[in-house]
């Protein structure tokens, strides 16, 4: 959409390496959005921006934050390059943003977050799920999305409730997500009294899971449940091999497999339970969000990242309310850090006492007859969440 | 050979002014920014300098060898990982890299010590990997560098505990400021330029332009590639050190395909084969990105408001690269260095140096013996049990119909083909099966059937490349002076500055001969040196060859189809037909030989030719 009057003040046809600061109205809230809108981060940062943009439009139509402070959104594409993230974060800080949303991956989030933190401006990664991220940068850095340890804890609780006692965990050291999430699951599962029958390692993109499946079959007693954070193309290859070998143990997965590919797998995926940020239950706030979004944009959000991006605007609204209208860096930071049970589209979010990794509602979904069905929404107790490592 | 001589061979003194100008073009604006600008602009400039050093690392190897390297980013990864492991604060290091030995945990080094250690590690790995990579054929080597990138990435990811595995290294102290980056970039430009113009760079570029001809000049192409691989790796490692200490956060995936292709794009845009091209490419791409990304946010074009359009940068860059590739100019600069753009008055006059006497004369060697040499390709016998002797000071002609095995025989002698049986020796020294560059160094020069010049080098540089092998003790200026003299002997001194690929055919042939005699060989094999020349040109070559043989006491074996030339030039003539030596003797004997006529004309026509002679 043409909100160009906001951006036109920045870009010009001059071949210049300096950016002029735009003069803006006093009582407006400058929100910076820095994301990888092209490159490998695009599947995460683009929908997040869509959600943020929708939230900004919605709240400005009603008068702005707390009904009186309109949001000016400054969005930049760092092209999934960490060096570019640092440069653009510096530029946005120089333009006087009150809050900076940073990309969905650790490296650029750290690079951008450090720059915001040095300027005393709070930053939040729109959908990075590594729970160690805020701790690395410091007190001005927040997470937003359902962290890996949260999803793992929700899955572990579910496994225990289903009566599973002995779990087999499969992880890959190739990325933090595929390595850490299953490790957090092991921790949470064992903390609740379960045992881990074994931990298998695979290499992403390895295509053939015959070795892993053979090892699983060889374990005695056979594990009650198998958990992995593998996603396509590894997960489809794995589950097909697993079922073909006659292993019938239930499989638990995480939000990486929240995709049409999984639904299309047919019988082999039947009964797979996986966690994600939210399920569109009829009559829920998420359903309302999906409907509103469809009304405005013509189609439903394609991924849940749109919703979690939208949630950030809800958080900001609540934070400014809590700070009494103060939007200087420190006040805003303190306000966000103290948020409790904020109503967002995906459920509730709490930052208080959580070391800047929010406690969010986690949804559990099941593959039933080639469709995603709802199992339940989980609001964890902080004690259930394994510490970030 | 003293250090001074080595230095004067390595350091192309005449290239220093050009290198300094190039460095100034980069350094002065950046230093101005350091003083005047702030924040994001400083960061942009520093990032640019890091990319520049990285691009130069690739350029040293790929530009000079012609082998596209996808592996230099692996050296960046190693440089970053090792140096960051040494400069990290103790607490973070101990927590994040638990498997490192205790004494490394306790170390927190400054930038320079860490950089030096990192580059030592890079040198070792570059040497070991280079031993394999540089011995491969050009395309295989290129794929091997890709494999190297993947292997290094996998090792770093797999070594969790020593490294962060796939997770981020963070907390690296921000030790590289803009002035330091400028200094390192200037050093990188100097190293790249001086390498290119050194005798090592010259010989490597010769190997790039024509590998077989370079070997025939005695150049050990694999060794030169190894030199460039290690030198380029050092700059890449340095770029990695800079990267880590500018951004302060990185992970293994930063040093992988995306960065590799960004760097290669800069080289393609600017010109792979010149240092100025690498710098120009880095500047142009960076400026293009800086302009396009600001336009991405939407702008006003008079009354028209252009909306926000993400992706404009990628599209614009891709179009620019396509445009450059389509133009077929080898990038913006092609093979030119900055001297081509300086006004004539600025160009450094090459200081004239007196001629230095040649040291190699292969005095001891008297005769080249070919004994019972055969060469078979599968079932086909190209050379069948041929024996001959070539003495210094004599001219022997080798003739025969097309396909009779003349070129194969020359190849066996010169080492480009491996004889299936038989023995070739210089006096008592057996040279059968030795690689061509060794045979060349032992005193055998050759030219090829098709012209194989180093077409992207200047004419003088063609000769210098060969002379550099023959005279290890000569400085670059001495090489240049002596090369000019050799060109003068061939009557083409006025062509010295021209690019060899732009010459007329006859002139190219003369350059080839000049290059062959630069080796001061005892024996010279010429394969159809006057092919395609008219009578006048042929006469000139005739004179030159006669003079050379007499003055330098060379044993000349010449293959040609020009019977007039052969008959008037040669002392003896050998005739091959279908791989067999069917006749040997004086020109007169050969002319009258029935076997020779049959070979050329076929039996029926030979009989008729004989009949024509009868009244």
Contacts between the chains, C-beta under 8 A, distances in Angstrom:
chain1	res1	chain2	res2	distance
A	1	B	307	7.6
A	2	B	298	7.7
A	2	B	305	6.5
A	2	B	307	5.0
A	3	B	308	7.6
A	4	B	298	4.0
A	4	B	299	7.8
A	4	B	300	7.6
A	4	B	305	4.8
A	4	B	306	7.4
A	4	B	307	5.5
A	4	B	308	6.7
A	5	B	305	7.9
A	7	B	297	4.1
A	7	B	298	4.1
A	7	B	299	7.7
A	7	B	308	5.6
A	8	B	298	5.8
A	8	B	299	5.8
A	8	B	300	5.0
A	8	B	305	6.7
A	10	B	294	7.0
A	10	B	297	5.2
A	11	B	294	4.3
A	11	B	295	5.5
A	11	B	296	7.3
A	11	B	297	4.5
A	11	B	298	6.4
A	11	B	299	4.3
A	12	B	294	7.2
A	12	B	299	6.2
A	13	B	295	7.5
A	13	B	299	6.6
A	13	B	301	7.7
A	15	B	287	7.2
A	15	B	290	7.9
A	15	B	291	5.9
A	17	B	33	7.4
A	17	B	37	7.0
A	17	B	41	4.8
A	17	B	44	6.4
A	17	B	45	7.8
A	17	B	290	6.4
A	18	B	37	6.4
A	18	B	41	5.7
A	19	B	40	7.1
A	19	B	294	7.7
A	37	B	310	4.3
A	37	B	311	7.3
A	38	B	310	6.2
A	38	B	311	5.1
A	38	B	313	7.6
A	38	B	314	5.4
A	39	B	258	7.4
A	40	B	258	7.8
A	75	B	308	7.4
A	76	B	297	7.3
A	77	B	293	7.4
A	77	B	296	6.3
A	77	B	310	4.5
A	77	B	311	7.5
A	77	B	313	7.4
A	79	B	313	6.4
A	79	B	314	6.9
A	80	B	258	7.6
A	81	B	258	7.5
A	82	B	247	6.0
A	82	B	249	6.8
A	82	B	250	7.0
A	82	B	254	6.1
A	83	B	47	4.7
A	83	B	50	7.9
A	83	B	246	7.8
A	83	B	247	5.9
A	86	B	43	5.8
A	86	B	47	7.9
A	86	B	247	6.2
A	87	B	40	5.1
A	87	B	43	4.9
A	87	B	44	5.3
A	87	B	47	6.8
A	88	B	40	7.5
A	90	B	39	4.8
A	90	B	40	3.9
A	90	B	43	5.7
A	91	B	39	7.4
A	91	B	40	4.3
A	93	B	39	7.7
A	94	B	39	5.4
A	94	B	40	6.4
A	106	B	167	7.2
A	106	B	168	4.7
A	106	B	251	7.3
A	107	B	168	5.2
A	107	B	249	5.5
A	107	B	250	6.5
A	107	B	251	5.4
A	107	B	254	6.5
A	110	B	168	6.3
A	110	B	170	5.3
A	110	B	249	4.5
A	111	B	247	5.9
A	111	B	248	7.4
A	111	B	249	5.3
A	114	B	248	7.1
A	114	B	249	7.7
A	136	B	168	7.7
A	136	B	170	5.4
A	136	B	171	7.6
A	173	B	157	6.8
A	173	B	158	7.0
A	173	B	160	6.0
A	173	B	165	5.6
A	173	B	166	6.4
A	174	B	157	6.1
A	174	B	166	5.5
A	175	B	166	5.0
A	176	B	166	6.0
A	176	B	167	5.0
A	179	B	165	7.4
A	179	B	166	7.1
